[in-house]
Amino acid sequence: MGQMIFTLPDQSRYVVNVGSDRDILTHNTTLEKILSTAREYQQIVIIALILAALLIIVGIVKLVSIIIRRIVLSKQDRLRQWRDLH
């Protein structure tokens, strides 16, 4: 804690008590709240990681199934075209 003197253009002076920036600025942002909760409850972090991994796995399986379906349909179309020609 300290003091600061402000002098205005009309030469009047004002003495103001000041504190550190840590006292003034808040660290209690939304991200900080989430991180502190995660530090307190490690199980939540583990569950979130497991759910994220499952979501990625489901996405990969879905993508592979779409690719396989397109390959099969493409081969069927080519087979139909070949049969129509002969």
Backbone bond lengths (Angstrom), bond angles and torsions (degrees), N, CA, C in turn:
res aa  C-N    CA-C-N  psi(-1)  N-CA   C-N-CA  omega(-1)  CA-C   N-CA-C  phi
1 M - - - 1.442 - - 1.518 107.65 -
2 G 1.320 115.34 137.97 1.456 119.85 179.61 1.515 110.65 -150.48
3 Q 1.330 114.37 -170.64 1.455 119.56 179.17 1.517 109.18 -128.75
4 M 1.334 114.22 151.65 1.448 120.41 177.98 1.525 107.28 -134.61
5 I 1.324 116.33 140.54 1.463 120.65 -178.96 1.528 108.14 -109.15
6 F 1.330 115.83 124.17 1.461 121.91 176.24 1.527 108.11 -104.51
7 T 1.331 116.14 129.95 1.461 121.27 177.12 1.523 108.21 -111.76
8 L 1.319 116.51 121.25 1.459 122.23 -179.39 1.528 110.09 -85.49
9 P 1.340 117.23 166.00 1.473 119.96 -179.09 1.533 113.97 -57.54
10 D 1.331 117.88 -26.83 1.474 119.38 178.57 1.532 111.44 -86.76
11 Q 1.333 116.27 14.52 1.464 124.91 176.88 1.524 113.86 70.33
12 S 1.313 118.73 10.94 1.464 119.51 174.03 1.525 108.11 -79.32
13 R 1.329 115.60 143.01 1.464 121.26 -176.10 1.516 110.06 -116.39
14 Y 1.320 113.38 143.04 1.467 120.35 177.73 1.519 108.42 -128.81
15 V 1.315 115.93 127.65 1.458 121.91 177.83 1.523 107.24 -97.55
16 V 1.323 115.26 127.39 1.461 120.88 -175.49 1.520 108.72 -125.93
17 N 1.328 115.92 135.28 1.461 120.44 173.52 1.528 108.86 -78.58
18 V 1.309 115.81 134.11 1.468 120.34 179.72 1.520 109.28 -126.98
19 G 1.327 114.45 153.99 1.460 120.83 177.40 1.518 109.93 -122.06
20 S 1.297 115.41 -176.28 1.461 119.30 -179.65 1.521 110.00 -75.85
21 D 1.324 115.63 160.43 1.465 119.57 179.33 1.525 111.21 -65.79
22 R 1.313 117.78 -24.78 1.468 120.76 178.11 1.522 111.37 -67.01
23 D 1.311 116.19 -31.15 1.461 119.58 177.27 1.527 111.48 -76.78
24 I 1.323 116.58 -31.49 1.459 120.87 -175.68 1.527 111.27 -84.42
25 L 1.326 116.23 -50.44 1.463 120.66 -176.98 1.517 110.19 -79.85
26 T 1.297 116.43 134.56 1.459 120.27 179.71 1.522 110.17 -91.22
27 H 1.293 115.56 140.91 1.463 121.26 175.74 1.522 109.58 -103.93
28 N 1.291 116.41 11.59 1.459 121.19 -174.43 1.529 110.99 -93.86
29 T 1.326 115.90 51.17 1.459 120.52 177.93 1.525 109.36 -77.14
30 T 1.315 115.96 172.02 1.467 120.51 -179.98 1.521 110.34 -61.74
31 L 1.329 116.35 -42.82 1.463 119.85 178.92 1.523 110.64 -62.15
32 E 1.313 116.84 -41.45 1.464 120.50 179.21 1.526 110.95 -64.20
33 K 1.326 117.26 -37.53 1.466 120.43 177.56 1.527 110.55 -64.46
34 I 1.338 116.02 -42.98 1.466 120.06 179.50 1.521 110.50 -63.71
35 L 1.330 116.53 -44.31 1.469 119.94 -179.12 1.524 111.79 -66.50
36 S 1.317 117.39 -38.74 1.467 118.69 179.35 1.524 110.82 -68.43
37 T 1.337 117.08 -36.78 1.465 120.04 175.93 1.519 110.22 -64.59
38 A 1.322 116.63 -40.62 1.465 120.67 179.20 1.525 110.83 -64.32
39 R 1.336 116.65 -36.97 1.466 119.48 177.96 1.529 111.18 -67.37
40 E 1.316 116.32 -35.66 1.464 120.23 -178.57 1.523 112.23 -74.61
41 Y 1.327 116.75 -36.73 1.462 121.44 -175.61 1.527 109.78 -120.86
42 Q 1.323 116.23 87.93 1.464 120.91 -177.92 1.526 111.88 -64.67
43 Q 1.341 117.29 -27.66 1.467 120.04 -179.58 1.527 111.09 -62.93
44 I 1.327 117.62 -34.84 1.463 120.84 178.77 1.523 110.17 -62.82
45 V 1.313 116.54 -41.42 1.467 120.48 179.43 1.521 110.09 -64.08
46 I 1.318 116.83 -43.48 1.468 120.57 -179.76 1.526 110.34 -63.66
47 I 1.327 117.10 -44.01 1.470 120.50 178.89 1.529 110.39 -63.43
48 A 1.317 117.64 -41.68 1.466 120.98 179.34 1.526 110.89 -63.18
49 L 1.331 117.28 -40.62 1.467 120.45 178.38 1.524 111.40 -66.35
50 I 1.330 116.55 -40.66 1.471 120.26 178.17 1.525 110.13 -63.54
51 L 1.331 117.01 -44.38 1.465 120.31 178.98 1.527 111.68 -63.90
52 A 1.324 117.09 -39.48 1.465 120.26 177.80 1.526 110.55 -64.58
53 A 1.333 117.02 -41.54 1.466 120.40 178.22 1.523 110.84 -63.98
54 L 1.332 117.21 -42.24 1.467 120.36 177.75 1.526 111.43 -63.22
55 L 1.313 116.47 -39.59 1.461 120.49 178.14 1.528 110.93 -62.88
56 I 1.315 116.99 -41.65 1.466 120.91 177.73 1.523 110.34 -64.75
57 I 1.331 117.38 -42.79 1.470 120.94 179.60 1.524 110.54 -62.95
58 V 1.332 117.27 -44.64 1.472 120.53 178.70 1.529 110.23 -61.59
59 G 1.308 117.43 -40.73 1.461 121.15 178.14 1.517 112.22 -62.87
60 I 1.335 116.57 -42.01 1.467 120.41 178.75 1.520 110.55 -65.59
61 V 1.330 117.44 -43.83 1.473 120.91 178.83 1.522 110.31 -61.28
62 K 1.318 116.99 -43.30 1.470 120.96 178.99 1.531 110.57 -62.76
63 L 1.309 117.23 -43.33 1.463 121.52 179.06 1.520 111.31 -62.53
64 V 1.330 117.25 -44.11 1.466 121.33 178.81 1.524 110.19 -63.35
65 S 1.331 117.79 -41.24 1.469 119.76 -179.99 1.527 111.02 -65.33
66 I 1.318 117.86 -37.99 1.469 120.69 177.24 1.524 110.48 -64.78
67 I 1.322 116.98 -43.01 1.470 120.71 179.52 1.519 110.37 -63.39
68 I 1.327 117.68 -45.12 1.472 121.01 -179.94 1.523 110.14 -63.69
69 R 1.320 117.75 -42.33 1.469 121.00 179.21 1.530 110.74 -60.82
70 R 1.322 117.28 -42.05 1.469 119.99 179.19 1.522 111.48 -66.84
71 I 1.316 117.39 -37.65 1.468 120.33 177.99 1.519 109.89 -64.39
72 V 1.329 117.04 -45.73 1.470 121.09 -179.37 1.523 110.26 -63.20
73 L 1.326 117.67 -46.15 1.463 120.60 179.70 1.522 111.49 -63.09
74 S 1.312 116.34 -37.52 1.465 120.02 178.20 1.523 110.76 -64.22
75 K 1.336 117.02 -42.71 1.466 120.44 178.53 1.524 110.70 -65.59
76 Q 1.336 117.27 -38.68 1.465 120.34 178.22 1.529 110.79 -64.42
77 D 1.321 117.03 -40.89 1.462 120.28 178.03 1.525 111.20 -63.24
78 R 1.327 116.28 -42.46 1.469 119.28 178.62 1.526 111.05 -64.94
79 L 1.340 117.05 -37.83 1.461 120.81 178.86 1.531 110.40 -65.69
80 R 1.335 117.53 -41.36 1.470 120.93 177.16 1.526 111.12 -62.45
81 Q 1.327 115.47 -43.38 1.465 118.90 178.89 1.523 111.09 -62.93
82 W 1.323 117.41 -39.90 1.459 121.13 179.77 1.528 110.26 -65.47
83 R 1.356 116.74 -41.33 1.468 121.09 178.89 1.532 111.00 -65.31
84 D 1.334 116.20 -38.38 1.461 119.52 179.54 1.527 111.50 -65.64
85 L 1.311 116.82 -30.79 1.464 120.38 179.77 1.520 111.99 -76.49
86 H 1.333 117.59 -27.21 1.472 120.04 -175.37 1.457 111.18 -108.56
